[in-house]
Amino acid sequence: MRQFIYGMAIILIFATPFMRTLFESYMFLHMHMQMMLLFIAGLLMAPLLQQKFPNFFEKFNKNGVPFMIIFVTIIIYWMLPRAMDEALELWYVELFKFVSIPLLAGVTLRDSFRKLQPFARFIFMVITALTFGITGVLYTSSESQLCNAYLLADQISVGIGQLAIGVVILAFVFLITFTDQSQYYKNPYDDAEGSS
C-alpha cells in the first residue's frame, strides 16, 4: 500500500501546472526525468494492483508476453518526437502520457518481468536496449530539429541519455542472464491468496 501511495504521489505532483511547466521546458527533463519518474510511479503501484486484481493479471498476462508487448509499444511511442510535441500542444495527449506511462509501461513491466521465460526476457530487454540505442543515434546524428518545441542542443543531450540508458539495459540483460535471479522474485498472488 505504501508503494502505491508513493506512486500516486509522484503522478499527482508532476501533474501540477508548475511541475509540468518546469519539467517540460527542456527536452532532457521531459523525457529522462518526468517520463522516467512516471514510469517509476507505475512500478511502485504495480504490487497493490496485482494483489487487488489477481485474476485480471493471470488471465490477460499469464506468461508475461502480452503485457511486455504493451510495454515495448508504449516506450517506443513516447520516444517519437511527434509524441512529445503533441503532449505539449494537446491536453488529451498530455493526459494519455500521465496514464499510459505508469499503467501501460510501469505496471506492465513489473508484472511481466518475473513471468517471462529467460529467453523471452532476454529478447524483450535486448529489443528495449536497441530501441533506446537507435533513438539515441537518431537524436544525436540528426542535423535538424526533430521536436519542434525543443532546441537542437536539447535533442543531442537527450540522444546521449538514450544511448547511456541503452548501455545500462544491456549490462542488466547480461547480469540477469548469467546469474540466478529466482531468489529475488516473489509472487504477489501468494499474498492475495493468504489474505483471502
N, C-alpha and C positions, 0 to 999 in steps of 0.2 A: 504493500500500500504506500509506503514511504517513497519508493522509487517512482510510482505512478504520480504522486503529488509533485515530486521534483520535476518530472517530465512535463506535466501540465503547467507548472510554474514557468518553465523555460519558454513554452509556447506563448503563454499569456504575456510574459514580459516582452518578448520580441515582437509581439503583435501590436504593442502600443505605438502610437504615431511617432513619438520621439525616437524609440529604438529602431523602428523601421527606417526612418529618415537617416539616422546615423549609420546604420549598417548597410543600407542600400545606396549610399552616396559614393562608395568605392566598390569596384567590381570584386576586388580581393576579399573585402569584408562581406560582401553579399554572398559570394559562393563558398568561401572557405571558413567563414565564421558563422553567419546567420544560418545558412543551409546546413552546415555541419552540426550546429547546435540543435536545430530542429530534428535532424537525424538521430542525434544522441537522445533527445527527448523521447523519440519513438522507442529506442532501445530500452529506456527506463520504464516506459509504460507497458511494455510487452508482457512481463510476468503476470501482472494482475489481470490483463485481458485474457491470457491463456488459462488462468485459473477460473475466471468467471464464465468463459465460453469454451470449455474444453472440446465439446462436441463439434463446434464450428471448425476449430483448428485441426481436429482429427479428420473430419470429413473432407475438407477442402485442401488440406496441406499434409496429407498423411506421410508422404515420403520427402517432403521439403521442396520438391521441384516446382510446383505451381507458384508458390509464393516467391521463390527465388527468381523465377522469370519476371514476376511483377517488380521485384526489387531492381533487377537489372534494367528493365524498361523505364522505370521512374528515374533512376540516376542518369541514364542516357538522355532522357528528355530534359532534365534540368541542367545538363551541361551544354545544351544547344543555346547559342547566342540569342536566337529569336525568343526562346522561352524566358530568358532573363529580361529582355526588352519588354515583352508583353506583361511580365509581372510588375513592372514599374508603371505601365500605362493603363492596364485593365484591372479593375478591382477583383473581378471574378478569377482571373489567373493568379493574382496575389493570394486570394483565399484558397485556391486549389493548392498553391505551394505550401501553405501552412497546414493543410490537411494531408496532402499526399506524401510529403517527405517524412513526417513522423509515422503515419499509419501504413503507407504503402511501401516505405523503404525501411524505416527503423524497426517496426513491429514485424514485418515480413522476414527481414534478415534474421532477427533473433529467434523467431520460431523455426525457420528453415535450417539454420546452420547446423544444429545438433542432429537433425533428422536426415540430412543428406548422407548418402554413401560417400566414403572417402574420395572415390574417383570423381563423382558428380560435384562434390565440394571443391575439389582441385580445379575442375573445368570452369565452374562458375566464378571462382576467385581469380583465375587467370583472365577470364573474359573481363571481369571488373577492372583488373590492373591494366589490361590492354586498352580499355575504354578511357581510363584516366591518361594513359600514355599517349594515345592518339590525339585526344583533345588537347593535351599539353603541347604536343608538337604543332597542332593546328594554331593554337593561340600564340605560341612564341614565334612561329615562322611566317605568319601572315603579315603582309606589309600594309594592310588596310584594316580599318576598324570592323570587327565582326559584330560587335554590340554598338548600336547607335548611341546608347546612353553613356558609354564609358570611353575614356581616352585609350590610345594605343598602348601607353605605358602601363595602364591598369591591366590591359589584356595580356601583356607579356608577363607581368607578375603573377597573374592567375595561371598562365601556362606553366610557369616554373613550379608553382604549387601543385598543379595537376601531375606533373612529372614526378615530383617528390612523393606524392601520395601513391602513385603507381608503383614506385620502387618499394615503398613500405609494405604495400599489399603483397607484392611478390615475395618479399622477405618473410612475411607472415605465412604465405602459402607454403613455402619450404619448411618453415618451423612446424606447422601442423601436419605436414606430410611425413616428416621424418621423426616425429615424436609422438608418444602415446598421449592423446588428449581426452580419453574417455573418462578419466577420473575428475575432469573439470566440468562435466556437463551433468546437470541434474534435471530430471524430467519434471516439468512444472505440473503435470497432470497428477503426479503422485500426491502432492499437497491437496489438490482438489478432491481426490478420492478419499484421502484420510480425514478430511474435514466433513465429508458428507455422511 
